[in-house]
Amino acid sequence: MRFTAGRFRRLLITGTMLGVLGCAGGDGERDPGSSADPIKFWHAMGGPLGRSLDGLVDEFNAAGHDLESVSMGKYQALSQKVMAAVAAGGPPDLAQCYEAWTANLIENQSLVPFGRFLEGASPVRDMDDFYEIYLRGAEQGGEIWSFPFNKSVRCLYYNKDMFREAGIDPAHGPRTWEEYRDYARRLTVDTDGDGKADRFGLASQITASMFENLLVQNGGTLLNEDESAVSFDSPEGVEALEFMADLLVRDGSALISQGFEYQNEFLAGKVAMIEGSSVSLAFIEGKYGFELGIAPLPMGKIDAQLVAGTDVVLFATTPEREATAWEFVKWFTETEQTARWSAETGYLPVRKSAMEDPVMVAKLERYPGLREAYAQLERAVPQPQAKGWFAGRNVLEREAIEPVLRGRMEPAEALHAAARKANAELLAP
């Protein structure tokens, strides 16, 4: 892959966005030309993830740097804050960013491409050590506009004790869609004989993540090749949503919950399996009283899934601030730091060498199945980069997945209706 510095200019995002998103406020706001203030890194990490990040930032600062970690709590708040700050002329130095957000910031010429640093006086060592899929996701228009930060894959967590009770081999999770449905049905039990299930095979929230992965496993895609229109309303998409409805609703072997309640139902022993991010382990660790199993997602026609999570982007400020911000990005993605970040949070390391770092080896030994789950990265595909996809994905979840799982629409009808609205988001200026 060729890294070019490219030519960049910083323009303000149109001022009308201020009326929509609100002003940047006092959180980390500064004069972008000042080099005296700390380097600002805006993110959405909280709980154990935020504590891990803050610990790494403290370690970086102990070497004589001055970088401030500023959590916005949630991704939606982070997006709004970043866009408003750019519009006001006071962006942070660094921020977490989904690919679709990056596309908007590139269009408004607010970012510095990383190519100038990758080829500069302080380059990254061993670029071949990075997982290639991360660099594919970071490149837009021939430039590297972002750098991998907190990437994850979706995993299956299961209760090995319940597997044994149901006569299922606890050494591995279901390997195929057919086994997935079969296991869920066999693990659904009426314990008190009243004719109603008391324990369920599976629990899930209503989320686009499950459908997205079923779609790619079924040979489909979210967007067409040039990302000018959605393609999820395809025969592959209809089959994927039909399977999702069978698994979560029609078979009577799953619970649908709000928010992250499905994790609590799993921890309480009410359900045998849940799908979750590789990061979910950080939130359930030490809270279960059974033998935990971790496995890759069951495969469909294709053994694949989408990589989730964000990159980090660098805003145009001053050469001095940009250089210091780059030093943090470079340091954070070195083998030792990315291994520690992964071991503490469940995010995937950005370097292959990190998988053999002692801290990662210890984590993988502690959780059998985790290495196999992480290996999904080798056959994963990146998220869409179209600037309207973040809104389009919300349409998919709200206008197709939820109505189908609530029994209000059939999959083909729902996907076609959602496609029309999602395409409007892709075409929005």
C-alpha positions as CSV (number, residue, x, y, z in Angstrom):
1,M,0.0,0.0,0.0
2,R,1.4,3.4,-0.9
3,F,1.1,6.2,1.6
4,T,1.1,9.7,0.2
5,A,0.9,12.9,2.2
6,G,-1.5,14.6,-0.2
7,R,-2.5,18.2,-0.1
8,F,-4.9,19.4,2.5
9,R,-6.6,22.6,3.6
10,R,-8.8,23.1,6.6
11,L,-12.2,24.7,5.9
12,L,-15.0,25.2,8.4
13,I,-18.0,23.0,8.2
14,T,-21.0,25.1,7.3
15,G,-22.2,27.2,10.1
16,T,-25.7,25.9,9.8
17,M,-24.6,22.8,11.6
18,L,-24.3,24.8,14.8
19,G,-28.1,25.2,14.9
20,V,-28.6,21.5,14.5
21,L,-25.8,20.2,16.8
22,G,-25.4,23.0,19.3
23,C,-22.3,24.8,20.2
24,A,-19.1,23.1,21.2
25,G,-19.4,24.1,24.8
26,G,-16.6,24.3,27.3
27,D,-15.4,20.7,27.3
28,G,-11.9,20.8,25.9
29,E,-12.6,23.9,23.8
30,R,-9.5,25.8,22.9
31,D,-7.7,28.1,20.5
32,P,-6.6,25.7,17.7
33,G,-3.5,27.7,17.1
34,S,-2.2,27.4,20.7
35,S,0.5,25.0,21.5
36,A,0.4,25.6,25.3
37,D,-2.8,23.7,26.0
38,P,-2.8,19.9,26.4
39,I,-3.3,17.8,23.3
40,K,-7.0,16.9,23.4
41,F,-8.2,13.3,22.6
42,W,-12.0,13.1,22.5
43,H,-13.6,9.6,22.7
44,A,-16.6,7.7,24.0
45,M,-14.9,5.2,26.3
46,G,-16.4,4.6,29.7
47,G,-16.4,2.1,32.5
48,P,-13.6,-0.5,32.3
49,L,-12.7,0.7,28.8
50,G,-12.3,4.3,29.9
51,R,-10.2,3.3,32.9
52,S,-7.9,1.3,30.7
53,L,-7.5,4.2,28.2
54,D,-6.8,6.7,31.0
55,G,-4.2,4.4,32.4
56,L,-2.4,4.2,29.0
57,V,-2.7,8.0,28.6
58,D,-1.1,8.5,32.0
59,E,1.7,6.2,31.0
60,F,2.2,8.2,27.8
61,N,2.3,11.5,29.7
62,A,4.8,10.1,32.2
63,A,7.3,10.2,29.4
64,G,7.0,14.0,29.2
65,H,3.9,14.5,27.0
66,D,0.8,16.4,27.8
67,L,-2.3,14.7,26.4
68,E,-5.7,15.0,27.9
69,S,-8.3,12.2,27.6
70,V,-11.8,13.6,27.3
71,S,-14.7,11.1,27.4
72,M,-18.0,12.2,25.8
73,G,-19.8,9.2,27.2
74,K,-21.6,7.9,24.1
75,Y,-20.8,7.8,20.4
76,Q,-23.8,10.0,19.4
77,A,-22.6,12.7,21.8
78,L,-19.1,12.4,20.5
79,S,-20.2,12.8,16.9
80,Q,-22.3,15.9,17.7
81,K,-19.5,17.4,19.8
82,V,-16.9,16.9,17.1
83,M,-19.0,18.3,14.3
84,A,-20.0,21.3,16.4
85,A,-16.4,22.0,17.5
86,V,-15.1,21.8,13.9
87,A,-17.9,24.2,12.8
88,A,-16.8,26.6,15.6
89,G,-13.2,26.4,14.5
90,G,-12.0,24.6,17.7
91,P,-11.7,20.9,17.0
92,P,-9.8,18.5,19.3
93,D,-6.5,17.2,18.2
94,L,-7.6,13.6,18.0
95,A,-11.0,11.9,18.1
96,Q,-12.5,8.5,17.7
97,C,-14.3,8.3,14.4
98,Y,-16.4,5.7,12.5
99,E,-15.6,5.4,8.8
100,A,-18.8,7.2,7.8
101,W,-17.9,10.2,10.1
102,T,-14.4,10.2,8.6
103,A,-16.0,10.6,5.1
104,N,-17.8,13.7,6.3
105,L,-14.7,15.2,7.8
106,I,-12.7,14.5,4.7
107,E,-15.3,16.2,2.6
108,N,-15.1,19.3,4.8
109,Q,-11.3,19.1,4.7
110,S,-10.9,19.1,8.5
111,L,-8.4,16.3,8.8
112,V,-4.7,15.7,8.3
113,P,-4.0,12.5,6.4
114,F,-1.7,10.1,8.2
115,G,0.4,9.5,5.1
116,R,2.7,12.5,5.9
117,F,3.6,10.9,9.2
118,L,3.9,7.3,7.9
119,E,6.6,8.6,5.5
120,G,8.0,11.3,7.8
121,A,10.7,11.7,10.3
122,S,8.9,9.6,12.9
123,P,7.4,6.7,11.0
124,V,5.6,3.6,12.2
125,R,7.8,0.5,12.4
126,D,6.7,-2.7,10.6
127,M,3.6,-1.6,8.8
128,D,3.3,-5.2,7.6
129,D,2.6,-6.1,11.2
130,F,-0.8,-4.4,11.1
131,Y,-3.8,-6.4,10.2
132,E,-4.5,-5.6,6.6
133,I,-8.2,-5.2,7.1
134,Y,-7.6,-2.2,9.4
135,L,-5.6,-0.4,6.8
136,R,-8.3,-1.1,4.1
137,G,-10.8,0.5,6.4
138,A,-8.6,3.5,7.1
139,E,-7.9,4.3,3.4
140,Q,-10.3,6.5,1.5
141,G,-9.4,8.0,-1.9
142,G,-5.9,6.7,-1.8
143,E,-5.0,8.3,1.5
144,I,-4.8,6.9,5.0
145,W,-7.2,9.2,6.8
146,S,-7.6,7.3,10.1
147,F,-5.7,4.8,12.2
148,P,-7.1,1.7,13.9
149,F,-8.1,2.3,17.6
150,N,-10.8,0.2,19.1
151,K,-11.8,-2.6,16.7
152,S,-13.9,-5.6,17.7
153,V,-15.6,-8.7,16.3
154,R,-18.8,-10.3,17.4
155,C,-18.6,-13.5,19.5
156,L,-20.9,-16.1,20.9
157,Y,-20.9,-16.4,24.7
158,Y,-22.4,-19.6,26.2
159,N,-23.1,-21.4,29.4
160,K,-21.1,-24.7,29.3
161,D,-23.1,-26.1,32.3
162,M,-26.4,-25.7,30.4
163,F,-24.8,-27.3,27.3
164,R,-23.9,-30.3,29.4
165,E,-27.4,-30.5,30.9
166,A,-28.9,-30.5,27.4
167,G,-26.5,-33.2,26.1
168,I,-24.5,-30.7,23.9
169,D,-20.8,-30.9,23.7
170,P,-19.6,-27.8,25.7
171,A,-16.2,-27.8,24.0
172,H,-17.5,-25.6,21.2
173,G,-20.4,-23.4,20.3
174,P,-22.8,-24.0,17.3
175,R,-20.8,-24.0,14.1
176,T,-23.6,-23.4,11.5
177,W,-26.9,-21.6,11.3
178,E,-28.7,-24.9,11.5
179,E,-26.9,-25.9,14.7
180,Y,-27.5,-22.4,16.1
181,R,-31.3,-22.9,15.8
182,D,-31.1,-26.5,17.0
183,Y,-29.0,-25.6,20.1
184,A,-31.3,-22.7,21.0
185,R,-34.4,-25.0,20.9
186,R,-32.7,-27.8,22.9
187,L,-31.6,-25.3,25.5
188,T,-35.0,-23.9,26.0
189,V,-36.6,-25.6,29.0
190,D,-39.9,-25.5,31.0
191,T,-38.5,-26.2,34.5
192,D,-41.7,-26.0,36.4
193,G,-44.0,-27.9,34.1
194,D,-46.5,-25.1,33.5
195,G,-46.2,-25.3,29.7
196,K,-44.1,-22.2,29.5
197,A,-40.3,-21.9,29.0
198,D,-38.4,-20.7,32.0
199,R,-34.9,-20.9,30.6
200,F,-34.2,-19.9,27.0
201,G,-31.6,-20.9,24.5
202,L,-30.7,-17.4,23.5
203,A,-31.3,-13.7,24.4
204,S,-30.7,-10.6,22.2
205,Q,-31.4,-7.0,21.9
206,I,-32.8,-5.6,18.7
207,T,-29.7,-4.6,16.8
208,A,-28.4,-4.2,13.2
209,S,-25.2,-6.0,14.2
210,M,-26.7,-9.5,14.1
211,F,-28.4,-8.9,10.8
212,E,-25.3,-7.3,9.2
213,N,-23.2,-10.4,10.0
214,L,-25.9,-12.8,8.9
215,L,-26.1,-10.8,5.6
216,V,-22.3,-11.1,4.8
217,Q,-22.4,-14.8,5.9
218,N,-25.1,-15.3,3.4
219,G,-23.1,-13.8,0.6
220,G,-24.8,-10.4,0.7
221,T,-23.5,-6.8,1.2
222,L,-24.8,-3.7,2.9
223,L,-24.0,-1.3,0.1
224,N,-23.2,-1.7,-3.6
225,E,-19.6,-1.7,-4.9
226,D,-19.2,2.1,-5.2
227,E,-21.3,2.6,-2.0
228,S,-23.8,4.8,-3.9
229,A,-26.8,2.8,-2.8
230,V,-27.8,0.1,-0.3
231,S,-27.9,-3.6,-1.3
232,F,-29.2,-5.2,1.8
233,D,-32.7,-5.6,0.3
234,S,-31.5,-8.5,-1.8
235,P,-32.5,-12.2,-1.8
236,E,-29.5,-12.8,0.5
237,G,-30.8,-10.0,2.9
238,V,-34.3,-11.4,2.9
239,E,-33.0,-14.9,3.8
240,A,-30.8,-13.4,6.5
241,L,-33.7,-11.5,8.1
242,E,-35.9,-14.6,7.8
243,F,-33.4,-16.6,9.7
244,M,-33.0,-13.9,12.3
245,A,-36.8,-13.8,12.9
246,D,-36.9,-17.7,13.1
247,L,-34.1,-17.7,15.6
248,L,-35.2,-14.8,17.8
249,V,-39.0,-15.0,17.5
250,R,-40.7,-17.8,15.6
251,D,-39.0,-20.7,17.3
252,G,-39.9,-19.5,20.8
253,S,-36.4,-20.2,22.1
254,A,-35.1,-16.7,22.6
255,L,-35.8,-13.6,24.7
256,I,-35.6,-10.1,23.2
257,S,-34.6,-7.5,25.7
258,Q,-34.0,-3.8,25.9
259,G,-30.5,-2.3,25.9
260,F,-28.0,-4.6,27.6
261,E,-30.5,-6.5,29.7
262,Y,-29.7,-9.6,27.6
263,Q,-26.3,-9.7,29.3
264,N,-27.9,-9.7,32.8
265,E,-30.3,-12.5,31.7
266,F,-27.2,-14.5,30.6
267,L,-25.4,-13.8,33.9
268,A,-28.4,-14.8,35.9
269,G,-28.6,-18.2,34.2
270,K,-31.9,-17.5,32.5
271,V,-30.4,-18.0,29.0
272,A,-27.7,-20.2,27.6
273,M,-26.3,-18.1,24.8
274,I,-25.8,-14.5,23.8
275,E,-24.1,-12.8,20.9
276,G,-21.9,-9.8,21.9
277,S,-18.9,-7.8,21.0
278,S,-15.5,-9.2,22.0
279,V,-15.6,-6.2,24.3
280,S,-18.6,-7.7,26.2
281,L,-16.2,-9.9,28.1
282,A,-14.9,-6.8,30.0
283,F,-18.5,-6.1,31.3
284,I,-19.4,-9.7,32.3
285,E,-16.0,-10.8,33.6
286,G,-16.2,-12.1,37.1
287,K,-20.0,-11.7,37.3
288,Y,-21.0,-15.3,36.3
289,G,-21.3,-18.4,38.4
290,F,-21.0,-21.0,35.7
291,E,-18.3,-22.2,33.2
292,L,-18.1,-19.7,30.4
293,G,-17.7,-20.6,26.8
294,I,-16.6,-18.3,24.0
295,A,-16.8,-19.1,20.4
296,P,-16.8,-17.6,16.9
297,L,-20.2,-16.8,15.3
298,P,-21.9,-19.8,13.6
299,M,-21.2,-19.6,9.9
300,G,-23.6,-19.4,7.0
301,K,-22.7,-20.0,3.4
302,I,-19.6,-18.0,4.0
303,D,-17.4,-17.9,7.2
304,A,-17.2,-14.1,7.5
305,Q,-18.2,-11.1,9.6
306,L,-17.9,-7.4,9.7
307,V,-15.3,-5.7,11.8
308,A,-16.8,-3.2,14.3
309,G,-15.5,-0.2,16.2
310,T,-13.8,3.0,15.4
311,D,-10.5,4.5,14.2
312,V,-8.8,7.7,15.4
313,V,-8.5,10.8,13.2
314,L,-6.1,13.7,13.4
315,F,-7.4,17.3,13.0
316,A,-5.6,20.1,11.3
317,T,-4.3,22.5,14.0
318,T,-0.7,23.4,14.1
319,P,2.4,21.4,13.0
320,E,3.6,21.1,16.6
321,R,0.3,19.8,17.9
322,E,-0.2,17.5,15.0
323,A,3.3,16.0,15.6
324,T,2.6,15.4,19.3
325,A,-0.8,13.9,18.6
326,W,0.9,11.6,16.0
327,E,3.4,10.5,18.6
328,F,0.5,9.2,20.8
329,V,-1.1,7.4,17.9
330,K,2.2,5.7,17.0
331,W,2.9,4.8,20.7
332,F,-0.6,3.5,21.3
333,T,-0.4,1.1,18.3
334,E,3.0,-0.3,19.2
335,T,2.9,-4.0,20.1
336,E,3.2,-3.7,23.9
337,Q,0.5,-1.0,24.2
338,T,-2.0,-2.6,21.8
339,A,-1.6,-6.0,23.6
340,R,-2.3,-4.4,26.9
341,W,-5.3,-2.4,25.5
342,S,-6.7,-5.7,24.0
343,A,-6.1,-7.7,27.2
344,E,-7.8,-5.2,29.4
345,T,-10.8,-4.3,27.2
346,G,-11.5,-7.1,24.7
347,Y,-10.8,-4.9,21.7
348,L,-8.7,-6.6,19.1
349,P,-5.0,-5.8,18.9
350,V,-4.0,-3.8,15.8
351,R,-0.8,-5.7,15.3
352,K,-0.3,-9.4,14.6
353,S,2.7,-9.5,16.9
354,A,0.5,-8.5,19.9
355,M,-1.2,-11.9,19.8
356,E,2.1,-13.4,21.1
357,D,2.8,-10.8,23.7
358,P,2.9,-12.3,27.2
359,V,-0.1,-10.3,28.4
360,M,-2.2,-11.4,25.5
361,V,-1.1,-15.0,25.7
362,A,-2.1,-15.0,29.4
363,K,-5.6,-13.6,28.5
364,L,-6.1,-16.2,25.7
365,E,-5.1,-19.0,28.0
366,R,-7.5,-17.8,30.7
367,Y,-10.4,-17.9,28.2
368,P,-10.4,-21.0,26.0
369,G,-12.1,-20.2,22.7
370,L,-11.1,-16.6,22.7
371,R,-8.2,-17.1,20.3
372,E,-10.5,-18.8,17.9
373,A,-13.1,-16.0,18.2
374,Y,-10.3,-13.4,17.6
375,A,-9.2,-15.3,14.5
376,Q,-12.5,-14.2,12.9
377,L,-10.5,-11.0,12.1
378,E,-8.6,-12.9,9.4
379,R,-11.8,-13.5,7.4
380,A,-13.6,-10.3,8.2
381,V,-14.7,-7.4,6.0
382,P,-14.5,-3.7,6.8
383,Q,-17.5,-1.5,7.5
384,P,-18.9,0.8,4.8
385,Q,-17.3,4.2,4.4
386,A,-20.1,6.2,2.8
387,K,-20.8,9.3,4.7
388,G,-24.5,8.7,4.9
389,W,-24.2,5.1,6.1
390,F,-24.3,5.9,9.8
391,A,-27.8,7.3,9.4
392,G,-28.7,4.6,6.9
393,R,-27.8,1.9,9.4
394,N,-30.1,3.5,11.9
395,V,-32.9,3.3,9.3
396,L,-32.1,-0.3,8.7
397,E,-32.5,-1.1,12.4
398,R,-35.5,1.1,12.9
399,E,-37.5,0.5,9.7
400,A,-36.7,-3.1,8.9
401,I,-35.2,-5.2,11.7
402,E,-37.4,-4.0,14.6
403,P,-40.8,-4.2,12.7
404,V,-39.9,-7.8,11.6
405,L,-38.9,-8.9,15.1
406,R,-42.1,-7.2,16.5
407,G,-44.2,-9.1,14.0
408,R,-45.5,-6.0,12.2
409,M,-43.9,-6.6,8.8
410,E,-42.5,-9.4,6.7
411,P,-38.7,-9.4,5.9
412,A,-38.9,-8.6,2.1
413,E,-41.4,-5.8,2.6
414,A,-39.5,-4.3,5.5
415,L,-36.1,-4.4,3.8
416,H,-37.4,-2.8,0.6
417,A,-39.1,0.0,2.6
418,A,-35.9,0.6,4.6
419,A,-33.8,0.6,1.5
420,R,-35.7,3.5,0.0
421,K,-35.2,5.6,3.2
422,A,-31.6,4.5,3.6
423,N,-30.8,5.5,0.0
424,A,-32.1,8.9,0.8
425,E,-29.6,9.2,3.6
426,L,-26.8,8.1,1.3
427,L,-27.7,10.8,-1.2
428,A,-28.2,13.6,1.4
429,P,-25.7,16.5,1.0
